[in-house]
Amino acid sequence: MIIMVKILLLGIVILFIAILLMGMRVFFTRKGEFHSIHIGDSKAMQEKGIHCATSQDAEMSRKVSPIEKLLKSENL
């Protein structure tokens, strides 16, 4: 029983240290913030023309298909 408690406490301490190290910049700087993990904010993805699915879906829904343009025109 005592060994289980020691292992549990050791696990909690290791987890606490890991969280503290991962959040060092956020916890200990004035303007601490995590980097954006949004696909649209990544320079590498922007260079390839890749955006997030929501943005791409909105962009595609704003476009009018050539067939719709043809059907709405009076040139038929």
N, C-alpha and C positions, 0 to 999 in steps of 0.2 A: 504494500500500500504506500509506503514512504517513497519507494522508487518511482511509482507512478506520479506522485505529487512532484518529485524533483524533475522528472521528465516534462511534465506539464508546465511547470514554472520555467524551465529552460526553453521550451518552445515559445512561451509567451514573451520571454526576454528577447529571443532571436527575432520573433515577429515584430516586436516594438522597435528594435534596432534597425531592421530592414525598412520599416515604414518611415522612421526618422531619417534614414539616409536617402531614401527616394524623395522625400519631401524637403530636403535640406534647403533648397533654393526658395521654396514657397514659405517655409516656416521662418527663415532667418534673414530674409531681405525685405526691404520696404515695399518694393513693387513686385513681390514674388508672385509668379503665376506659372502654371503649367503651359508648355507649348501646345499650340492648337493641334489636335489630331484630325481635324476636318480635312478631307481630301482636297477641297478647293483651296485650302491655304498652303498646300505643299508646292514649292517651286518646281520640283521635279515633275509633279503631275501636271502643273500648269503648262510647262514646256511641251509636254506631250499632248496637250489639249484635253486632258481628262478632268472632268468635274464630278461633283457628287451626283448621285442618282436623282435626287430631288431637283437639283438645278437643271440637269439634262432633261428631265421629264417636263419641267415647266417651259424650258426653251422649245422643246418639240411641240408642246401643245399650243404655243404662240404662233408657230409656223402654219401657213395655210398650204394645203397640198395642191399640186398643179391641177389635179382633177377637179377639186372644188373651185379653183379659179376659172377653169374652163367652163364648168357648169353655170357659174354666176355671170359669165360674160355674155354679151348680147351677140357674139359672133357666131352663134350656132345656126 
